[in-house]
Amino acid sequence: MHVLHQIPARQTRRHDRTLDCPCGPSQTVMKRPGEQPAVTITHHALPKETR
């Protein structure tokens, strides 16, 4: 199985590479005959941190 995480630019350190990420990512699965399933986990932008 191939897993691809799509994370908004400049936020890679703020996301967990799991489905339990605080952004509530969505997941899609594609499967072509004779190939391994490809899972795409799409992460969503998190609000900017206030300091």
N, C-alpha and C positions, 0 to 999 in steps of 0.2 A: 504494500500500500504506500502511495506517495502522499505526504502531508505538506501543504504549503500554507504558511501564515502570511497574510497580507496585513501589514501594520502601517498606520498613518506615518508619513515622513516625520522625522525628528521626535518620535515618541517611542522608539524601539526599547528604551530602557524602562519605560513605565508600564509595559505590558508583560503578562505572564504568557508563556507559550503553552497554554492549556485552555480548555473550554471554561475553566473557572476564573478566567481573567476578569477584573473588575469592570471592563467595558461591555461585558455581555456579548461576546462575538457570535456571529452567525456562522453556520456550517453548511457547505454544499458538498455532495458526493457525485462524481461522474465516473462512469464505467463504460469502457468500450469493449466489444467482444474480443476475447483473447488477451486483454491487458489487465494490469492491476488497477484496483480502484484508486482514484485520485481525490483526496479530500482537501478542500480549500476552507481554511478558517479565516474569516474576514473580521479583523478587529476594527473597532470604531474609536473615533477621537475621544480622548479623555479631556475633561475641562482643565484649563491651566491651573497649576498650583499657585496658591497665594503664599507669599513669604512674610 
